[in-house]
């Protein structure tokens, strides 16, 4: 029973986000999302053209892939927020960046994908979306509900 190192099992906010970095983030996130909608639409059109061409080559069998076009939004968020810039195109335009709340470092791609999925599920139901936004409006760090669930903080670097 003796001999091994003692490991603490919980991490309690190892990184403290400066409150000045989250000031004004909510309005910037709104405008960033408008830019991102345009980017997602462009990518969805490109993916749809590719699926259409693939469908022609496979005599229509490839057109089943059209059901995956909505995943373009989740992939877009996962690859951009989980990438080197830690921000979508809209977030970069508005001077925002997503960080891991515990470490202050980059967000993992899977975490960014889950973050996007939770956001789009909330947007799909008005009550969840309103609750998600209200949480952000009443918090000092402006974190929405889906940010809290995934451990992400959006900051102004």
Secondary structure by P-SEA (a helix, b strand, c coil): cccbbbbbcccccccccccccccaaaaaaaaaaaaaaaaaaaaaaaaaaaaaaaaaaaccccccccccccaaaaaaaaaaccccccccaaaaaaccccccccccccccaaaaaaaaaaaaaaaacaaaaaaaaaaaaaccccccaaaaaaccccccc
